[in-house]
């Protein structure tokens, strides 16, 4: 059977069976010894093949007999990792396998399966929350499309495909059980990910390690953060917040980690384990009084509250550092039975060294690595390059000192924000160190891996830079003296913007830049299972607007609904009101410096990088296609998300109209616009309730389901509610400095939290107009903080299943809010 996708996909995405693209970089030669060790220590072929069949059975149980899998050597692939797809020699027989897929590991086999399903069967695979898999286009057994007679061979142009951020474990994975983890590992394998972080359960390891250094269980109660804040206690940013951790949590998470690692190893992945960064419990300084232990500064607590802030760091040059580092690596080996020899350590992530002397920094780096190497002689240090992006401390001398403090090939840097701010370009390929190009979306190098950062805190926002994703890794790999050794995705939260992750995953196998215009046309057909001209037109608009952010800014969602400004409305600038010569407030001149300081501290303008009217047109095309695609869950997810995106930007505009009316002393206008804003929030909550991917309930219920008793249930639910609202500590009249960082567009959250918060603000705004008094900023602040704290402590349940018709609701809200060009043309 011929496939309608085969001709196009072959032209743009495939290499012939005999085409071997030699694309190794200098960085790959540096890590060649480790690659050889990992190849020798990988699970036996029979284990990897069995694991691959397990993924197939969970994905396509009715088609399990249609495929045959096998493991091949790198020599058969031309010297690199690859997968090969061919017609099975027995495919003419009834019930016989039709397609043979082979690969160097189980991961390559799964990547080959995904490639075949994408480009021969027109299917699509994404996270369940973003619509799940579109497999209706896969033919019945016996009717599978045949590939060309010579077969297909796809090589990895670079060895590693990295996945996760140090904080993804809190923003997304915090409440996962094995069932959800198994789904994620299946997804990783299908995307070709072979280098995932594996941070779950490490607190139980630390408990055993610190016991050997006379640290008691009681000493650790204030050391670990709560379940939703473990990422930051691991990095030494905070301690105790959301805790203490019950022993049952520690034990349960360690068992979960063992299952996670076992499955990753079975598929041929190389899990990245944590290493000691120097973060220690306060009790250690009393047990070892001569040790060089310093107290770090405040990290976002209100007033530097020592109850949560100012953790303790053991200097890497102290002999005790190497002892603890060695013990931690060895305890992991004892618990897990094996290692992939790659360890993540980010001692300086948002923790600046006390001295900028390059020699001192070099000694720190060398000591950190010795801690790993003393526990595993083949250890490689994997370090996030985020510090080089945001901290001005890291000038070239300091950066070189750290990167060159470790033997060449034993340090790999993640170019964490490579799609927006690639460090490899400004650092001369990380000064020769191997790196990984990452989409956080971010890109780094030392041996480096280029990474895409893309998302902060799991915020929900349609955003991406598809052209950079389609070209950046290729440009970095083919640049002069490239030390790149991988690509990766280092988002803070997942389950959003599936188009970005679909393309980025593919770049692990692309040797040439991808023509995004052609790719996006295929994507929309695969995602919904059929070609609809209006939808293709809509996706072409989205590609050139929301997915074409070229302003160099990162996208931390600050829409007014989910990140409401905590500022006097007199100080909020509006596009229609200009104030030449300064600002005025109730007839009194206010200095521009005072105004800008308050704006900077309390109001971060929402990020807008595209024409909202064009996106509105794309939404109109989506709605017009509803009758043809109503049965598609992927379509319904995208429809709700696109409607949410359009309405959110309209809400930003509507809020400014409230502010403009206030500044013009227009009571009636302010009342009218504020009421419309609140009504819009209610309507958006109804919209979000139409798809499972936009519900608050699953986040809260998954937290409670991990509890062993009612006390834990209360604690875990508080953790879950706090992370997405106030985040960190507050007083009665001073909010957390991280408030709304973890904001979410989730049904239930808009109705019960974001809407009531905005209503309080508008109440004080209207009172100010009606009485002629200044806006009661302190009263507003106390009331909304109390609202937040009450919501954090509340226990009301929310739906875990969607309700309502996405198409009808989207159409109704489009007609209600977006049809008039006068109100929506930015």
PyMOL commands that set and color helices and strands:
alter all, ss='L'
color gray80, all
select helices_A, chain A and resi 6-13+26-30+32-41+45-59+61-66+75-77+106-119+128-130+168-171+178-190+202-211+217-221+227-234+247-266+284-287+319-336+358-373+386-390+396-403+418-421+423-426+428-431+466-478+498-506+516-528+533-544+569-571+592-602+612-624+626-629+633-663+667-688+692-694+697-705+710-723+749-771+777-793+806-818+821-823
alter helices_A, ss='H'
color red, helices_A
select strands_A, chain A and resi 67-71+82-87+99-103+152-155+160-163+195-196+273-274+279-280+293-295+312-314+342-344+380-384+411-415+434-440+447-453+484-489+583-585+588-590
alter strands_A, ss='S'
color yellow, strands_A
deselect
rebuild
show_as cartoon
